[in-house]
Each structure stands twice: as structure tokens, then as C-alpha cells.
Amino acid sequence: MSKGSQHPLTILQEEAYSLFSKLGFEIATGPELETLWYNFDALNVPKDHPARDMQDTFYVKGNPEQVLRTHATNVRARTLERVAKENIKELASISIGKVFRNEATDITHEMQFFQIDGCMVG
């Protein structure tokens, strides 16, 4: 007798990764606890952008340089950094991950959700 099953979001994530892998994309991953650099600065989010406000972003108490990532694009920043450092001429990658926003929750908003992000170079 088997117990339990995969979560629907896990099934969807695995199906998306399988499809994109067949198209030649690599799977990219990154941390959910992120630095301000990869979450904002490397993506040219200005210092005065509203997304950086405490009411929109979960900052880590005692470490103001770390946040719970507000989007999956932090993985793209890390991927593009690797492309530049390793002089990679062509790359296709995809990332699916949990993201966090400090929002009032209601029927249409939640503070934790998933995003998909892709990147192609060359």
C-alpha cells in the first residue's frame, strides 16, 4: 500500500523541467535566502525602488544584506555571472522556484508563490 503522493506544484515543476530539458535548456537553481546583490543590484533595481521597501521584501533580522528572494530572477543573475566568468558563448537555462513577498494575504495574494524564469544567451 503506497502512502501519499507528490504535490501538484512538484508534478508541474518536474514536467516543465522535463520539457525544457528536451529543448536543450539546463536546469538552474539558486538560494531562497539571497543577498541584496543578486536579488536587486545585479538586476539593476534602483536603491529607491519600492520593491526594496520593508513592506514588500522580507529582510533577515540582524543581517540587512540578506532577504528572502522576491523573484526567481536571482537565479538568472547568478547564471549570467557564470556565463561571463566562464566565457560561455551559448546557454539556455530555466529556473522554477519559490519566492516571497511581504504582502497582505487575501483570495488573490499570498506571501509565498512559485515563479518560472528562463534565460538564453547566444
Buried (B, 14 or more C-beta within 10 A) or exposed (E): EEEEEEEEEEEBBEEBBEEBEEEEBEBBEBBBEBBBEBBBBBBEBEEEEEEBEEEEBBBEEEEEEBBBBBBBBBBBBBBBEEBEEEEEEEBBBBBBBEBBBBEEEEEEEEEEEEBBBBBEEE
